[in-house]
Amino acid sequence: MIPRLRSLVCKDGPSAWKAAGFFVNSNNQIPLGAFNIQLQSETQSGKTAAEGATSWLWSGIDATTSSISGVETSVLPEREADEVETEEIVHPNGVTTVDHLVLRTSDVQRTKAAFEKIGVPLRRETDEIYPGLVQLFYRPADEVIIEVIGAKDASDDSSSAEFVCTLWGVTFNVNDDLSTASSLLKGRVSKVRKAKQKGRSIMTLRNSDNHPKLGLAVALMTPHVRSSL
């Protein structure tokens, strides 16, 4: 089977994401095509909690895998993976799918080795976008992009410092020029600006004391023009 990222497990409750313009189904999932974000119930999460993503669900990798670069990992059995249904909708904020997840690591080489171990090939590596930082890009099954980011001069010796790798943020694709989200989330989003990806625009969602906080950094981006990943 082909390695495929199926779901991100987030400890936030549904109310915070609904307030940000996302549809949440009866299973406390945010459907995003072949991918979803699994939320906790309000009782489990606490209505004001913003604890972020704690683990993810994959298929097509070794069934005994419990961690990828320190991120808690579950594996969907092959039979269940074949039965997963795609739920394609347009959310009230205009979101349709996930463009990419951001994984922050204290040791880029260690995280690179972890993806190699599960059979996910590196698509691109660069240190030219952000000064002092290295970015790795993966795209399992040509679906959700995983962006790994870490310090360029980090030691390869994991014993020299505590290793930390966290699911930090997510960027969503929308179906318009961001006008729907700008109107719906007025006062909660940044100004629209040019994205690093050629021909695209992006804006970020801000947490504030006046709205339920999200445990992940969230950005919204206009549709793909052309991708090299």
Buried (B, 14 or more C-beta within 10 A) or exposed (E): EEBBBBBBBBBBBBBBBBBBBBBBEEEBBBBBBBBBBBBBEBEEBEEEBBBBBBBBBBBBBEEEBEEBBBBEBBBBEEEEBEEBEEBEEEBBBBBBBBBBBBBBBBBBBBBBEBBEEBEBEEBEEEEEEEEEBBBBBBBBBEBBBBBBBBBEEBEEEEEEEEBEBBBBBBBBBBEEEBEBBBEBBEEBBEEBEEBEBEEBBBBBBBBEEEBBBBBBBBBBBBBEEEEEE
